[in-house]
Amino acid sequence: MTKRKKVVVITGGAGFLGSHLCDRFIKDGFTVLCIDNLITGNIKNIEHLIKNKNFEFLNHDISNKIYITGPVDYVLHFASPASPIDYLNYPIPTLKVGSLGTHNTLGLAKYKKAVYLIASTSEVYGDPQVHPQKEDYWGHVNPIGPRGVYDEAKRFAEAITMAYRRYHHMDSKIVRIFNTYGPRMRINDGRVVPNFVYQALHNKPLTIYGDGKQTRSFCYYTDLIEGIVRLIMSKYSGPVNIGNPDEFTILEFAQLFTKLSGTKSKIVYKKLPVDDPKIRRPDISLAKKLLKWQPKVKLEKGLKQTISWFEENYSK
């Protein structure tokens, strides 16, 4: 008898991070079932995998029940709008995929006796009063603000994942993802990297919200994917911060982007959105200790590669 390939289900698998996870698990010898309703995902992100015998795509809203025949070894729940523009445009679907979608995928993993990983976010820390942010910090979130639909959906997703772990003794993991960038981001998703690229390609001013002194920490997608894979294969349940602790102000980031892209675009300032975090930096001590993981790609190198990808794919 031939040994069967292990099966991994990835929800949101046609999205930015989900599609890169599909690539990684195919490369590592798994069979991948990618589930996405394409509300913010893009079929182009996975079209190179469609003819692969070890890959299957299912167009489905994971907020509704799902039935899968055959064995499943891992379930990675990455389905959700993930940028402010998206979850402000789709507030109810964002809440549903974080609650009903998490419930459904947990149920699938429980039934199949699969290892489960939920993609959480640094947004669970809200506008933090602790810096850098460690996993034991409870956060500072406005539950009724416009960003609350995403923040609270992810906080609920963490809570129900831990409830399933404690009550049903499931093998579950929680990854808290900090700002990540790289190829396959949507150019109109509103996050700072594609925002600047779009504006530079169209000779528009680079928009900074607020005074530009707010900070972010940018992790290149290859580093993040490696951290996620190490976490799901580990014995630790999480939550674990995966991100790059190198911290930049948005103004510093804009200046670096201008240098690397060669754009002549000027910088303009607009009003800071409601509840926009003023600081954001992960403490990755836990990831270093438990997963032997830390990011390798410096911002300048990753940003160069990302700009090149956008220029190649969106310049026309």
N, C-alpha and C positions, 0 to 999 in steps of 0.2 A: 504494500500500500504506500502511496506517496503521501508525504506529510502536507496537509492543506496550508495554504497561506493564511496568515492571521488577517482578520477583517477589521477595518477601522471606519466608523461613520463620522463624517465631519459636516456639521451643520454650518451654514454660511460659507460653504466651500467654494463658492464662486466669487467671494469677496477678496479684498486685498490680502489679508493674512490667511484666510481659509484656503485660497488657491495655492499659496506657497506651502501650506501644510500638506495639501494633496500631493504636490510635487515631491515633498520630502518623504512621505510615507510610501509613495509609489517607488521612489528611488531605493528605499530601505527594504523593499520586497513584500509590501503589504498589498492586500486588495482594499480599494478605497471606494466607499459609497459617499458621494458628495450630494448633500441636500441643500437646496437654496431656492427661494421663491423669486429671486432676482429683483427684489424691491430696491436694493442698493448694490447687489452683486452684478457681475458682468460675465456673460457666457464666454466672451473672448479670453477671459483669464484662464479658462480650463479647456478651450477648444483643442489645444495641442494634446490633451489627454483622452479625448472622446473615443478614439479608435483603439486605445490601449485596453487589452482584454482584462486587465486588473483594475479597471476604473469604470464606475457607473455614475451617471448623473440623474438625480430625481428632482424635478421642479415641484416643490411642495412647501407650504407654509407650516413650519414646525410648531406653530401655536395650535394647530389642529393635530389630532391623533395620527400616529403613524404606525404602520405594521410592516415589519421586515422579516422575510423568511430566512432561515438558515442562521448560522452562528455569527455572533458579533463579539469581538474581543475588546475593542476600545470605542468609546463615544466621546467626541470632542465637540462641545457646544459653543460655536463661534457665531451663530446667527444673531444679528442685531444691527440696526443702524448704529453707527459709531462716531459720527461727527456731529457737531452742533447743528449744522444746517439740516442734516438728515433726521435727527430725532426731534427737531423743532417742526419739521414738515410732517413727520409720522409719529406724533406723540403716543397715540393709542397702540399702534403696532409695536412700538418700542417697549411699552409697558407689558404688552401681551407676550412678546417673545422672551422677555426676562422672567415672566412669571409662568404663564401656561407653557411656553416653549421649554423652559427649564424643567418644569414638572413632567412634561411628556418625554423629554430626553432622559431624565433620571429614571422614569418608569421603564423605558426601553433598556437602559443599562442594567437595571435591577432584574428584569425578566431574562435578559441574555447573560447575566452574571459577568458583565463587562466592566472594565476599568473606565471611570468617568472623569472628565476634566471640563470644568466650566471656565470660560474666558471672562474673567472679571476685569477690573480697570482701576487705574489710579484715581478715577473720579469718585470712588467710594470714600476717598479722603476729603472730597469737597474742596473748599478754600481752606487749606490746612493751617492750623495753629501750632503745629509741630513740624520741625524741619531738620534734616530730611525726614521723609515719612517711612516709618517702620511698620511691619505687619501688625504689631500690637496696638497701633493707634486707631481709635474708633472713628475718627473723621469729624468734619465740620460741614454738614450738608444742609442746604435749605430744601426741605421736602416738597414745598409748594411753589418753588421758583420754576422758571421755564426749563432749567437743566435737570430738575428733579425727576423728570420722566425717565431719564437715562441713569442718573445716579442711584435712584431708589430701586429701579428695576434690577440693577446689578447687585445692590445690597440685599434685596430679597433673594436673588439667585444664589448668593453665597449662603444665606440663612437656610434655604430649603435644601441646598446641597449638604450642609452640615447636619441638618435634621435627618436626611436619608442615610447619611453615614452612621449617625448615632443609633437611629432606630432600626434600620435595616442592615447595618454592618457592611455597607457598601464600600468598595475601594474607590474613593473619590479624591480629586485634586482641585485646588483653586489657584489659578494664576492671575495675579494683578498686573495688568499690562500698562506700562507707561508709554508716553508718546513714541510712536514708531513710524518710520517713513521708509520709502523705497519704491521700486517699480510696481506697477499695477494699482497705485492709488488713483482714485478718480480725480481728474483735474478740477472738477467743480464741487468737491466735497466740503470745501470751506475751511479745511485745516491749513496751517500756515505754510507747509511745504508746497502743496499743489496750488495754493492761493498765489504765492509769490511766482511760481513757474508760469501760471496762467497770465498774471499781470505782466511779467517780463516778456513773454512771447507776443503779447498784444500791445506792447509799448505803453502800458498803463502804469500809473504810480503804484509802488508797493505799499499796501495798506498795513499800518500798525494800529492796533486798538489800544487805547489808553496812552500812557507815556512811553511804552516800550520797555519799562523797567521790570515788568513781570517776567518770571523765569520759567523755562521749560528744560527738560532733559531729553535729548533725541537719541533713540536707539535704532540702528539699522536693522532691517527685517531679518537678515541672515542670523544675526546674533539672537534676536528674539525667538525665532523658530528653533534654534538649537536649545535655548533655555526651556522652551515648552516641551520639547521631546524628552529632555533629561528629566523634567518634572513628572511627566506621565509615566515614565519608566521607573521612577523612584518609589520608595516606600512611604514617602512623606505625603500628608494629606493637604497641606497648605493652610492658609494662603501664603503664597510666595511672590514677592515683588520680582518682576523681570523687566529690566529697563537699564538705561545707561545713566550712571550718576554724574556724568559731566554736565554741568549746569550753565546755561547761557541765558542772558536777557534776550527778549525778542528783538531789541534793537541790535545787539551784537550778532544775532542770527541773520538779521536783514543785511547787515554790513558784510558778513561772510558770503551770503548768497549773492550779493551784488558783485563781489570780487570774483567768485567762481563762475558765475553765469555771464559776466561781461555786459550785463544789462545797463542801459543808460537811464533806466527808470528812477525817478526820484521817490523819496519816502514821504507819505502823507499820514496824518494821524486822525483817527476817528474815535468816537466814544467807546469806552470799554463796555462789552456786553454784561448783562446782569449776572451776578454770581461767578464771574470769570475768575479762576484761581490766580492769586498773585504770585505764588511760588509753587514749584513742583519739582521734586527731586527724590528718586528712590534710594532708600537704604537697602543695599543688596547683600548685606552680611550673611543673611540666611541662605541665599542662592549660592554664594561662594562656599559656605560651609557644607551644605547638604548636597548640592548638585555639582560642586566643583566648577561652577559656571561664572563667567564674567564677560562683558562685551569686549570685542576685539577691534571692531571697525570704528575708527575715529570719524568725527562729524565731517571733516573736510573731504575725506575719501568717499564716504557714503553719499554725501550730498552731490559730489561730482558725478557719481554713477547714476544717481536719481535724476539729476538735471539732464544728463545725456539720454536717458530712457524717455523722459518726457519730450525732449526735442525730437527724438526719432519717431515717437508715436503720435505726437499732437501738433507738430510744427505746421502741418497742412490744415 
